[in-house]
Amino acid sequence: MSHPLDFVTVEGLLAYGRALARRASERGLVVPPPIETPGNTIDRVHAKMDQLRSFIAHAQSGFPTADAYRAARERLIDDHLVFYAAWNALLADGTLQPLLRATIGAAAKPTYRRPVAIVPRAQLSSTLAEGRIVLELGDDRFWLLPRDLADRTLFFTMRHGVSQVDSKTHRVGCRLPNQLDHERGVAKADAVGTALARMIGVVGQQLDFLHLTNYFDPRTFLHCISRSPNTRQLYERVSMALLQGTAPPEPIFEPALESSDFGWVTGVEKSVEGEEAAQAFSVEPSIAKRLIKEPLYCYPGGNSFFDLYVDVIDGLHRLGAAQKGKVACLYTHSSTLRALLIYLDPRPFHEAFSEFSDYKESQDNVVLLTFEQGRLSGYSTAVGLSERERVVRNTWVTVERARKDRVTLQPRSLKRIVALVSGGDFAGAGAALKELHVTGQRLGVEVYFVRHGYLGLANNWIERVTDEHTRGMGSQPSSPIGSSRFEEFKLETVQQVAMRHLEPYLRDGALVVLGGDGSMRGARAIYEGFGVQVVGMPGSIDNNIEGTLSLGFQSAVALADQSIESLKATSAAMGSVFFVEVMGAGSGHLALACAYQARAEGLLVNEHPDPNAYIDDVILGTLKRTLGVPNKSHLFVVAERTPHRHHKDGGVHGLVDYVADVIAQWPEGHARHAHYPLTLATKATILGHTLRGARPIPEDKAIAQHLAHETVHRLIESPEDIVGCLLAYRERGSIGPIPLHAVTLKQFDWDVFSRMHGNTHLA
């Protein structure tokens, strides 16, 4: 696969910059400086690229404030076109990526999360609410916050709604004085004000049986706006709802609330911007937009989203430190809220950026933040939702209705089940398959197995199951009917072929798919596209589906634990250093469970924002302290393909040699008079696919049997509740459906990671 930005050239960037300068001159919103300067422009771009490489190298040691970062960057801008081409050429070749991990003021992503106390109305008591600020979130849920604001600052952060120049279609930014749309925009602002007034003032009225009084006095709030007229208009509408007749104070201008600076692209239609890029780089607009969508992409004469991110986060930390003990309403733009959501998300910057790349007009407009102990955090996961989270929240109102409309299987009409295992194999699949057959046979349902997953559907490898097929199947490792990764199943033409083979079994029948998130996407595709009555069962040693324990995970951890404990014993005996690589290129849950259970001394996973720093600071730092301690084991767990600078394939590759070379230079390991240290061996052990082929432990077998038994019974008795869903195993005795459209990936557990390292901070 080609690099996503391999179409970017210096010549193309210069042509694109000149085209955008012409567009800006025609519109008159931004007047570009003269762009035809003497000398060879290409040579000047390459010279500027050298200067920027030095800037990036310096940035890795950090900047004390956002102002310091901005000043250092702006000192390099003497010709906007040359800087634009040089900066984005380095973006395309990956040179700028270290900026995302640089320490710039307070903008580094936080590793500390405050607990969230959201309580249903039925559980809210006067005892629970005592000494708390109680805020209403809607849906009969209430949010409890510490009452003491002495060392805290609370922010209610709001974005304007619909403006006259629509940011969906145009690049607006801080240079275009935008007004609210007379009808939709003003109505949206009024709705935001009403929601905020209810949130902070309705508790004492509706829950007077608790004898709660409203803690907040809106007359004492600070109000901060950006220079854009639409944020002042939003303030005016919201303050009317908050103050109810009291004259509002004059709002304060706050630079951190400014929108993005699109430079010469200000006011240009996004479609025109894309067409100009496509022409300059001689590619399709969809390809050219890859560059524009990068967080480090710098607009000509303007800034990148990352620059805005730094200004917003550092600026709000500064504002919070200056206003301790106060409540401030911040009126701002979608780009500001997007920056906040990325900052507060536990995932690395680029991953969170992708999640929040589309901040929709219809999303929630109030995000509650707190600044305390020098940290900025969000108290709620229910406010300021991502598009995906918003869809999940509204599932049972809209999307869930569409799912149920596709259910054609009637109660007590099930005659046959077709089952397959898809994706990476896992322990427990055999137990689930056997239970499907046994339960189905008892209830008069024919059961068929498909060999090798979706590939088998495409090849018509469908077989009727007999007792002979399932003898001993419950204890078999891996998948007794095979599995596969079949990427071609994403193609509609391949799905159509598979559906022709499956069609004879579908009349009063259902398909059961065992697998991970990719397999569930395939199940959703044929349910929504072809009406196949499908049910999913979670199976993946990655255990990366939110809301369920996946089959195979516990067996894989158990097998890994046996190997790791053996290695710890020999490490303690010989003083060796072991790096154990487990699967998990796309998910660190397995590696985390293995490391935590075995009390490994460190864990290197793809989720970590800076694996190189972790290797140098944590792994080598730990070894520096513990090497030579009698009978001490030295073992680190590494997720496969975790990227680092010591080898292109990442993981344990190159890591072992690097650590061995560093240790060899330490004087503690050198012989001296009357002292002969242990000869240390630094070794890698790759468990890899041995974990997929683990023999199922009793817990996995039991879960598999429970899920399969419930699947058959629910398909017979209440198909409307299970068809088009994944049947999730949440805890002992708790099994329930998750609609396939609401299946999401589980977030990495940074709390356990921090606990493993003995602190509450990300090591």
C-alpha positions in Angstrom: 0.0 0.0 0.0 1.4 3.4 -0.9 2.0 6.1 1.7 -1.2 8.2 2.1 0.7 11.5 1.3 3.2 10.2 -1.3 1.5 12.4 -3.9 2.7 15.6 -2.2 5.6 17.4 -3.8 7.3 20.8 -3.3 6.3 21.8 -6.8 2.7 20.8 -6.1 2.6 22.7 -2.8 4.0 25.9 -4.5 1.4 25.6 -7.3 -1.4 25.0 -4.7 -0.2 28.0 -2.6 -0.2 30.3 -5.6 -3.7 29.2 -6.6 -5.0 29.8 -3.1 -3.3 33.3 -3.0 -5.2 34.2 -6.2 -8.5 33.0 -4.7 -7.8 35.1 -1.6 -7.1 38.2 -3.7 -10.3 37.7 -5.6 -12.4 37.5 -2.4 -10.6 40.3 -0.6 -11.1 38.8 2.9 -7.4 38.1 3.3 -4.8 40.0 1.2 -1.7 37.8 0.6 1.7 39.4 0.5 3.5 39.3 -2.9 4.5 35.7 -3.6 6.8 36.1 -6.5 10.1 36.8 -4.9 13.6 36.8 -6.4 15.8 33.7 -6.4 15.1 30.1 -7.0 11.9 29.3 -5.0 12.6 25.5 -5.0 16.0 26.1 -3.5 14.6 28.4 -0.9 12.0 25.8 0.1 14.7 23.2 0.6 16.7 25.6 2.7 13.6 26.4 4.8 13.1 22.6 5.2 16.6 22.4 6.8 15.7 25.2 9.2 12.4 23.4 10.1 14.3 20.2 10.8 16.3 22.0 13.4 13.2 23.5 14.8 11.6 20.0 15.1 14.8 18.7 16.8 14.6 21.6 19.3 10.9 21.1 19.8 11.5 17.6 21.1 13.1 19.1 24.2 9.9 21.1 24.8 8.7 24.7 25.1 7.7 26.2 28.4 4.6 27.9 27.0 2.4 28.0 23.9 3.7 31.6 23.3 7.3 30.3 23.3 6.4 27.6 20.8 4.5 30.1 18.6 7.3 32.6 18.7 10.0 30.0 17.7 7.8 28.9 14.8 6.9 32.4 13.6 10.6 33.4 13.6 11.0 31.0 10.7 8.3 32.7 8.5 9.9 35.3 6.2 8.0 34.2 3.1 4.6 32.6 3.7 4.6 30.6 0.4 8.0 29.2 1.0 7.2 28.4 4.6 3.9 26.8 3.5 5.6 24.5 1.0 8.5 23.6 3.3 6.3 22.8 6.3 3.9 20.6 4.4 6.6 18.8 2.5 8.0 17.8 5.9 4.5 16.8 7.0 4.2 14.5 4.0 7.5 12.7 4.7 6.8 12.3 8.4 9.4 14.7 9.8 6.8 16.7 11.7 5.3 13.8 13.7 7.5 14.4 16.8 5.6 17.7 17.3 2.5 15.6 18.4 4.5 14.3 21.3 6.5 17.4 22.2 6.0 19.0 25.6 4.6 22.5 24.8 3.3 24.4 27.8 0.4 22.5 29.3 -0.7 21.1 26.0 0.6 17.5 26.5 -2.3 15.1 26.8 -3.2 14.4 30.4 -2.7 11.1 32.1 -4.9 11.9 35.1 -8.7 11.3 35.0 -11.1 12.4 37.7 -13.8 9.9 38.5 -17.2 10.8 37.1 -20.2 10.6 39.5 -23.3 10.5 37.4 -26.3 9.3 39.4 -29.8 8.3 38.1 -32.7 10.2 39.7 -34.0 7.1 41.5 -30.6 6.8 43.3 -30.1 10.4 44.2 -30.5 10.9 47.9 -29.9 13.8 50.2 -27.0 11.9 51.8 -25.4 11.3 48.5 -25.9 14.9 47.4 -24.6 16.4 50.7 -21.6 18.6 50.2 -21.9 18.3 46.5 -22.8 20.5 43.5 -25.7 18.7 41.8 -26.2 19.4 38.1 -28.9 18.0 35.8 -27.7 16.2 32.7 -31.2 15.4 31.3 -32.6 11.9 30.9 -33.1 11.8 34.7 -29.4 11.8 35.4 -27.5 14.0 37.8 -23.9 14.9 38.1 -22.2 15.3 41.5 -19.3 17.6 41.8 -17.2 18.6 44.8 -18.8 21.7 46.5 -15.5 23.3 47.4 -14.4 25.6 44.6 -11.6 27.3 46.6 -8.8 25.7 44.5 -10.9 24.9 41.4 -12.1 26.8 38.4 -15.2 25.5 36.6 -15.8 26.2 32.9 -19.0 25.8 31.0 -17.8 25.7 27.4 -20.3 26.4 24.6 -20.0 26.8 20.9 -22.2 28.9 18.7 -24.7 27.1 16.5 -25.5 27.9 12.9 -23.9 31.0 11.4 -24.5 32.9 8.2 -21.4 31.6 6.6 -21.7 27.9 7.1 -18.5 26.1 8.3 -19.9 22.9 6.7 -19.3 24.3 3.3 -16.7 27.1 3.7 -13.5 27.7 5.6 -14.5 30.3 8.1 -11.9 30.7 10.8 -10.9 33.6 13.0 -10.4 36.1 10.1 -14.0 36.1 8.9 -16.4 38.1 11.2 -19.3 35.7 11.2 -22.8 36.3 12.5 -25.4 33.8 13.7 -28.0 32.8 11.2 -31.1 34.9 12.0 -33.4 32.0 12.4 -31.6 28.7 13.0 -28.5 30.2 14.7 -30.5 32.3 17.2 -32.8 29.4 17.9 -29.8 27.2 18.6 -28.3 29.8 20.9 -31.6 30.1 22.8 -31.6 26.3 23.2 -28.1 26.2 24.6 -29.1 28.9 27.1 -32.2 27.0 28.2 -30.1 23.8 28.6 -27.5 25.5 30.7 -30.1 27.3 32.8 -31.8 24.0 33.5 -28.5 22.3 34.2 -27.4 24.7 36.9 -30.7 25.9 38.3 -33.5 23.3 38.1 -32.3 20.9 40.8 -33.7 22.9 43.7 -37.0 23.2 42.0 -37.6 19.6 40.9 -35.8 17.8 43.7 -37.0 19.9 46.6 -37.8 16.7 48.5 -34.0 16.5 49.0 -34.0 20.0 50.4 -31.2 21.0 47.9 -30.6 24.6 47.0 -29.0 25.7 43.9 -25.3 26.2 44.7 -24.5 28.4 41.7 -25.3 32.0 41.4 -25.2 32.9 37.7 -24.7 36.6 38.6 -21.2 35.8 39.7 -20.2 34.0 36.5 -17.4 35.3 34.3 -18.2 35.4 30.6 -15.5 35.0 28.0 -15.8 35.3 24.2 -13.7 35.3 21.0 -13.4 38.2 18.6 -16.0 36.7 16.3 -19.5 38.4 16.5 -21.3 35.0 16.7 -19.7 34.2 20.1 -20.9 37.6 21.5 -24.3 36.8 20.1 -24.3 33.4 21.8 -23.3 35.1 25.0 -26.2 37.5 24.8 -28.8 34.8 24.2 -27.4 32.5 26.9 -27.0 35.3 29.5 -30.7 36.1 29.0 -31.6 32.6 30.0 -29.2 32.6 33.0 -29.9 36.0 34.4 -33.6 36.3 33.6 -33.9 40.1 33.5 -30.7 41.1 35.3 -28.4 43.2 33.2 -25.5 41.0 31.9 -21.9 42.1 32.6 -19.6 43.0 29.7 -17.9 39.8 28.4 -14.1 39.4 28.4 -12.1 38.7 25.2 -10.1 35.5 25.6 -7.5 34.6 22.9 -7.7 30.9 23.7 -11.3 30.8 22.4 -10.4 31.9 18.9 -11.2 29.7 15.9 -8.8 28.2 13.4 -6.6 30.5 11.2 -7.2 29.4 7.7 -5.0 32.2 6.2 -5.5 32.6 2.5 -8.2 30.0 2.4 -10.6 32.0 4.6 -14.0 32.2 3.1 -13.2 29.7 0.3 -15.7 26.9 -0.4 -14.3 23.6 0.8 -15.1 22.0 -2.6 -13.1 24.6 -4.4 -10.2 24.2 -2.0 -10.3 20.4 -2.8 -10.5 21.0 -6.5 -7.5 23.3 -6.5 -5.5 20.8 -4.5 -6.4 18.0 -6.9 -5.3 20.1 -9.9 -2.0 21.1 -8.2 -1.1 17.5 -7.3 -2.7 15.8 -10.3 -4.8 13.5 -8.2 -8.5 13.0 -7.4 -10.0 15.5 -4.9 -10.6 12.6 -2.4 -6.8 11.9 -2.5 -5.8 15.5 -2.2 -8.0 15.9 0.9 -5.8 13.5 2.8 -3.2 16.3 3.1 -5.8 18.9 4.2 -7.2 16.6 6.8 -3.9 16.1 8.6 -3.8 17.8 12.0 -0.3 19.2 11.2 -1.3 20.6 7.8 -0.6 24.3 7.8 -2.8 26.6 5.8 -1.0 29.1 3.6 -0.7 32.3 5.6 -2.4 30.6 8.6 -1.8 27.8 11.1 -2.4 24.1 11.5 -5.1 22.5 13.7 -2.2 21.4 16.0 -1.3 25.1 16.5 -4.9 25.8 17.5 -4.8 22.8 19.8 -1.7 24.2 21.6 -3.2 27.7 21.9 -6.5 26.4 23.3 -5.2 23.9 25.8 -2.4 26.1 27.1 -4.6 29.2 27.1 -7.4 27.5 29.2 -4.8 26.2 31.7 -3.6 29.8 32.0 -7.2 31.1 32.4 -8.0 28.4 35.0 -4.9 29.3 37.1 -5.9 33.0 37.0 -9.5 32.5 38.0 -9.5 29.9 40.9 -12.7 29.6 42.8 -14.8 31.0 40.0 -17.2 29.7 37.4 -16.7 30.9 33.8 -18.9 30.6 30.7 -16.7 30.2 27.6 -18.4 31.1 24.3 -16.4 29.7 21.4 -16.3 27.6 18.2 -16.5 24.0 17.1 -12.7 23.8 16.6 -12.1 24.8 20.2 -14.4 22.1 21.5 -12.8 19.6 19.2 -9.4 20.5 20.6 -10.8 20.0 24.1 -12.3 16.6 23.3 -9.0 15.5 21.8 -7.1 16.7 24.8 -9.4 15.0 27.3 -9.6 11.7 25.3 -7.3 9.1 26.8 -6.0 8.0 23.4 -2.9 9.4 21.7 -3.4 12.7 19.9 -3.6 11.3 16.3 -6.1 8.6 17.3 -8.3 11.0 19.2 -8.0 13.5 16.3 -9.4 10.8 13.9 -12.3 10.1 16.3 -13.3 13.7 16.6 -12.5 14.7 13.0 -16.2 15.4 12.3 -17.7 17.7 14.9 -21.4 18.0 14.0 -23.7 20.9 14.3 -26.3 18.6 16.0 -24.0 17.6 18.8 -24.2 18.7 22.4 -23.1 22.3 22.9 -22.0 22.5 26.6 -18.9 20.8 27.9 -18.1 21.1 31.7 -14.5 21.4 32.5 -12.6 21.8 35.7 -9.2 23.2 36.5 -7.6 22.0 39.7 -4.1 21.1 40.9 -2.7 22.5 37.7 -4.8 20.0 35.6 -7.6 20.6 33.2 -10.1 17.7 33.0 -13.7 17.0 31.9 -16.1 15.7 34.4 -18.6 14.2 32.0 -18.6 11.7 29.2 -22.2 12.6 28.6 -21.6 16.2 27.4 -19.7 17.1 24.2 -20.2 13.7 22.7 -18.4 12.4 19.6 -20.5 11.5 16.6 -20.2 7.8 17.3 -21.1 8.3 21.0 -24.1 10.4 20.1 -25.4 7.7 17.7 -25.0 5.1 20.4 -26.9 7.3 22.9 -29.7 7.8 20.4 -29.8 4.2 19.3 -33.0 3.2 21.0 -34.8 6.2 19.6 -33.9 6.1 15.9 -31.3 3.6 14.7 -32.7 0.8 16.8 -36.1 1.2 15.2 -34.4 0.6 11.8 -32.7 -2.5 13.1 -35.9 -4.0 14.4 -37.6 -3.2 11.0 -35.2 -5.6 9.3 -36.1 -8.5 11.6 -38.2 -10.9 9.6 -37.7 -14.0 11.8 -40.9 -14.7 13.8 -41.1 -16.1 17.3 -41.0 -19.9 17.4 -40.4 -20.2 13.7 -36.7 -20.9 13.7 -35.8 -24.0 11.8 -32.1 -23.8 11.1 -28.9 -22.1 12.2 -25.8 -21.6 10.2 -22.6 -20.8 12.3 -19.2 -19.7 11.3 -16.0 -18.5 13.0 -14.3 -15.5 11.4 -11.0 -13.5 11.8 -8.2 -14.6 14.1 -8.9 -17.9 15.8 -9.4 -18.2 19.6 -10.1 -20.8 22.3 -13.7 -21.5 23.3 -15.0 -21.5 19.7 -15.5 -25.3 19.9 -17.5 -25.2 23.1 -19.8 -22.5 21.6 -20.3 -24.5 18.4 -21.0 -27.7 20.2 -23.5 -26.0 22.5 -25.3 -24.5 19.4 -25.6 -28.0 18.0 -26.7 -29.6 21.3 -29.3 -27.0 22.2 -30.5 -26.7 18.6 -31.0 -30.5 18.3 -33.0 -30.6 21.6 -35.3 -27.8 20.3 -35.7 -29.2 16.8 -33.4 -26.8 15.0 -31.0 -27.9 12.3 -27.4 -26.6 12.7 -24.9 -26.1 9.9 -21.2 -25.1 10.1 -19.3 -23.1 7.6 -15.6 -23.9 7.3 -13.2 -21.0 7.3 -15.6 -18.2 8.0 -16.8 -15.7 5.4 -14.4 -17.3 2.9 -16.4 -20.5 3.4 -19.6 -18.7 2.6 -18.1 -17.4 -0.7 -17.0 -21.0 -1.5 -20.2 -22.7 -0.3 -18.3 -24.7 2.3 -21.5 -25.3 4.4 -22.1 -28.6 6.0 -24.9 -30.2 8.1 -23.7 -30.9 11.7 -24.0 -34.4 13.3 -23.1 -35.7 16.7 -20.0 -37.3 15.2 -18.8 -33.8 14.1 -19.0 -32.4 17.6 -17.4 -35.2 19.7 -14.7 -33.7 21.7 -15.2 -30.3 20.1 -15.9 -28.5 23.4 -12.3 -28.9 24.6 -10.5 -28.4 21.3 -8.1 -25.5 21.0 -8.6 -22.8 18.4 -11.6 -23.2 16.0 -12.4 -26.8 15.0 -14.2 -25.6 11.9 -11.4 -23.2 10.8 -11.4 -19.5 10.4 -9.9 -16.9 8.1 -9.2 -13.3 7.4 -11.1 -12.7 4.2 -10.7 -9.0 3.2 -12.5 -9.5 -0.1 -15.7 -9.9 1.8 -15.9 -6.2 2.1 -16.7 -6.1 -1.7 -20.4 -6.1 -2.5 -19.9 -8.5 -5.4 -18.3 -11.1 -3.1 -21.1 -10.6 -0.6 -23.6 -11.3 -3.3 -21.9 -14.6 -4.2 -21.9 -15.6 -0.5 -25.6 -14.7 -0.2 -26.5 -17.0 -3.1 -24.9 -19.9 -1.3 -26.5 -18.9 2.0 -30.0 -18.3 0.6 -31.3 -21.9 0.9 -30.7 -21.9 4.6 -32.2 -18.5 5.3 -35.9 -19.2 5.2 -36.8 -19.4 8.9 -33.1 -19.5 9.6 -30.4 -17.4 11.1 -26.6 -17.0 10.8 -24.4 -16.9 13.9 -21.1 -15.3 13.5 -18.3 -15.8 16.1 -15.5 -13.3 16.0 -14.1 -9.9 16.8 -14.9 -6.4 15.7 -14.0 -7.0 12.0 -16.3 -10.0 11.9 -19.1 -8.0 13.5 -18.7 -5.4 10.7 -19.1 -8.1 8.2 -22.2 -9.4 10.0 -23.7 -5.9 10.1 -23.0 -5.4 6.4 -25.0 -8.5 5.4 -27.8 -7.8 7.9 -28.3 -4.2 6.7 -27.5 -4.9 3.0 -29.2 -8.3 2.5 -31.5 -8.8 5.4 -29.7 -11.9 6.7 -31.0 -12.7 10.2 -27.7 -12.6 12.0 -26.5 -12.8 15.6 -22.9 -12.2 16.7 -20.9 -13.8 19.5 -17.7 -12.2 20.7 -14.6 -14.1 20.1 -11.1 -12.5 20.1 -8.0 -12.9 22.2 -7.7 -9.1 21.8 -10.8 -8.7 24.0 -11.3 -5.3 22.3 -15.1 -5.0 22.0 -16.6 -2.6 24.4 -19.2 -4.0 26.8 -18.3 -7.7 26.7 -15.7 -10.3 27.6 -14.6 -12.0 24.4 -14.1 -15.8 24.1 -10.4 -16.8 23.9 -9.1 -13.9 26.0 -8.9 -15.7 29.3 -7.4 -18.9 27.8 -4.8 -16.8 26.0 -3.9 -15.0 29.2 -3.7 -18.3 31.1 -1.3 -19.8 28.6 0.8 -16.7 28.5 1.0 -16.7 32.2 2.4 -20.2 32.3 5.2 -19.2 29.9 5.8 -15.8 31.6 6.1 -17.4 35.1 8.6 -19.9 33.7 10.7 -17.1 32.3 10.5 -15.1 35.5 11.9 -18.2 37.3 14.8 -18.5 35.0 15.3 -14.8 34.9 15.6 -14.7 38.7 18.0 -17.7 38.7 20.3 -16.4 36.0 19.8 -12.6 36.2 18.6 -12.6 32.6 16.4 -9.9 31.1 13.5 -11.2 29.1 11.2 -9.4 26.6 8.1 -11.4 26.0 6.2 -10.5 22.8 2.5 -11.2 22.7 -0.1 -10.5 20.0 -1.9 -7.2 19.9 -0.7 -5.0 17.1 -4.1 -3.2 17.1 -5.0 -3.6 20.7 -3.0 -3.7 23.9 -5.6 -5.4 26.2 -4.0 -8.8 26.0 -0.5 -7.5 26.6 -1.8 -5.4 29.6 -3.6 -8.4 31.1 -0.6 -10.6 30.7 1.8 -8.0 32.2 -0.4 -7.1 35.1 -1.2 -10.7 36.1 2.5 -11.7 35.9 3.6 -8.5 37.6 6.0 -7.8 34.8 8.3 -4.8 35.3 7.1 -3.0 32.2 4.7 -3.0 29.3 5.3 -1.6 25.8 2.1 -1.3 23.8 1.0 0.5 20.6 -1.4 2.7 22.6 1.5 4.4 24.4 2.0 7.9 23.0 5.8 7.7 23.0 7.2 4.2 23.0 10.8 5.5 22.5 10.6 7.6 25.7 9.1 4.6 27.6 12.0 2.4 26.5 14.5 4.9 27.7 12.8 6.2 30.8 10.9 3.2 32.2 12.5 0.0 30.9 16.1 1.2 31.1 15.3 3.2 34.3 13.8 0.1 35.9 16.8 -2.1 34.9 19.2 0.6 36.2 17.6 0.3 39.6 17.1 -3.5 39.8 19.9 -5.2 38.0 22.0 -7.0 40.5 19.3 -7.4 43.1 19.6 -11.0 44.3 16.9 -13.4 42.9 15.2 -10.5 41.1 13.5 -11.3 37.8 13.6 -8.8 35.0 10.7 -9.3 32.5 8.9 -6.9 30.2 5.9 -7.6 28.0 5.8 -6.1 24.5 2.8 -6.0 22.1 3.8 -7.0 18.6 4.7 -4.3 16.1 4.7 -1.6 18.7 6.7 1.1 16.8 10.0 2.4 18.0 13.2 3.7 16.5 15.3 0.6 16.9 13.7 -1.5 14.1 11.2 -0.9 11.4 9.1 -3.9 12.5 8.9 -2.7 16.1 7.9 -5.1 18.9 10.9 -7.0 20.3 12.8 -6.6 17.0 15.8 -4.4 17.6 14.7 -3.7 21.2 16.6 -6.5 22.8 19.9 -5.5 21.1 19.4 -1.9 22.0 18.8 -2.6 25.7 21.7 -5.1 25.8 24.1 -2.5 24.3 23.0 0.1 26.8 23.4 -2.3 29.8 26.8 -3.3 28.6 28.0 0.3 29.0 27.0 0.5 32.6 29.9 0.2 35.0 27.9 -2.1 37.4 28.2 -4.9 34.9 32.0 -4.7 34.6 34.4 -6.9 36.5 36.7 -5.2 39.0 39.0 -6.4 41.7 37.4 -9.1 43.8 34.0 -8.5 42.1 32.7 -10.7 39.3 29.2 -9.8 38.2 26.7 -12.1 36.7 26.9 -12.4 32.9 23.6 -10.9 31.8 21.7 -12.3 28.9 19.0 -10.1 27.2 16.6 -12.3 25.3 13.3 -12.2 23.4 10.6 -14.7 23.6 7.8 -14.5 21.1 4.6 -16.2 22.2 2.7 -15.1 19.1 0.2 -17.5 17.7 0.7 -20.0 20.5 -1.9 -17.9 22.4 -4.4 -18.3 19.6 -4.1 -22.1 19.9 -4.5 -22.2 23.6 -6.6 -25.0 25.1 -9.8 -23.4 26.5 -9.8 -23.0 30.2 -13.1 -23.9 32.1 -14.1 -20.2 32.3 -13.9 -19.7 28.5 -15.8 -23.0 27.9 -18.5 -22.0 30.4 -19.0 -18.5 28.8 -19.1 -20.1 25.4 -21.8 -22.5 26.4 -23.9 -19.8 28.1 -23.7 -17.5 25.1 -24.6 -20.3 22.6 -27.4 -21.6 24.8 -28.9 -18.1 25.1 -28.4 -17.4 21.4 -30.6 -20.4 20.4 -33.3 -19.8 23.0 -33.6 -16.0 22.2 -33.7 -16.7 18.4 -36.6 -18.9 19.0 -38.5 -16.9 21.7 -37.7 -13.3 21.0 -35.8 -12.8 17.7 -36.6 -9.0 17.6 -34.4 -8.5 20.6 -31.3 -10.4 19.3 -31.3 -10.4 15.5 -28.9 -7.7 14.2 -27.0 -7.8 17.5 -23.9 -9.0 19.2 -24.8 -11.1 22.3 -22.5 -9.7 25.0 -21.2 -11.5 28.1 -20.8 -8.7 30.7 -20.3 -10.6 33.9 -21.4 -13.8 35.5 -25.1 -14.3 34.8 -25.4 -11.1 32.7 -25.9 -11.6 29.0 -27.4 -9.0 26.8 -27.5 -7.8 23.2 -25.5 -4.9 21.7 -26.9 -3.8 18.3 -24.2 -4.4 15.6 -24.3 -0.7 14.6 -23.4 0.2 18.2 -20.4 -2.2 18.5 -17.4 -0.1 19.5 -13.8 -0.8 20.3 -12.8 -1.0 24.0 -10.5 1.8 25.2 -7.2 0.9 26.7 -7.3 0.8 30.5 -4.8 3.4 31.5 -5.8 3.1 35.1 -4.5 -0.5 35.2 -1.4 0.5 33.3 -0.7 3.3 35.9 -1.5 0.9 38.8 1.0 -1.6 37.3 3.6 1.1 37.4 2.8 2.1 41.0 1.4 5.5 40.4 -1.7 7.4 39.0 0.2 8.8 36.1 1.0 7.4 32.7 4.6 6.3 32.9 
